[in-house]
């Protein structure tokens, strides 16, 4: 949650609300004091859907957990999403969908899913190789009318028309825990600012990788962490705008 919040706030988001169990309040207030907190009735898990109508965009998944109560809350969230409200699903959001595949049909058109290969295979089943995985992802995007950001060495963004766009930024140092959580925050920020899902996906992936490249120049790839990506996002924006 902290990493996703950092990615969002460092990508131009004016106001961010983090919905969180009560046990996380102190950590989030200390780690991301800029974020507004929406506190779940549960002390330990996501159990209740906030009023999503008041937000420009929604992201769900990082740090979510796999409790049964949380699975029910995710189903309620998908049912509560107003038509046209942008949505990003990552991490445990994807893992919960893999356990309840009918939820795929509940995803609003234009939703952005951001799986790494193993998360995707939990939904689709085992893939023989990277090419087969990509083809199955194309079929899933077309069948469910969602966008899939398949994270990897050359992240592939897949549109519902089955087209595939490979990203050119990024480096091996980004293959570290939490990197994808930062990307979720970046995508949320772009959607909230009014970018269409296609534009947000392509731009977000590019900026995320560019932040990683800038971080690698300063701290090196071997010791890079996801927090470094958050730190270098403003510089990535500067370089792109220049």
Order of alpha helices (4+ residues) and beta strands (2+ residues): alpha-beta-alpha-beta-beta-alpha-beta-alpha-beta-alpha-alpha-beta-beta-beta-alpha-alpha-alpha
